[in-house]
Amino acid sequence: MSNVTLILGDLRQVGTLTDPGPAVPDGDGGFTQTRVPLSPSTWRFGIQRASVAMSEKLFGQTVVAHASYILNGRFHNGIGMQSQVTWTDRGGSVHTANVVDIVDTEGAGVETILLVTEITS
């Protein structure tokens, strides 16, 4: 029996999840990588800044120095290491982040925790 507690009221962010899709011709002889939505494509999560101490506690390894956030929400088995999460914060700014690491808390299929790195343009 699992002792995982996921507090649904803490899942205030809603993001869109995508994975790499097929390469599409760009019209100049090259290709552009497209993104395709996961199923389901939306995910509710809580968010916190990634500190080294918290990241090492949750992910149990040396942390990638450029990790931006830790996201936690209900279990989503479609999220992989090539997935991206896009969300809009309360101020209206859009954020897109690459998944750096994934944890299925206690392997219980209840909670997914992601370590992500924000993409800056």
Secondary structure, 3 states (H helix, E strand, C coil): CCCCCCCHHHCCEEEEEEEEEEEEECCCCCEEEEEEEEEEEEEEEEEEECCHHHHHHHHCCCCCCCCCEEEEEECCCCCCCCCEEEEECCCCCEEEEEEEEEEEHHHCCCEEEEEEEECCC
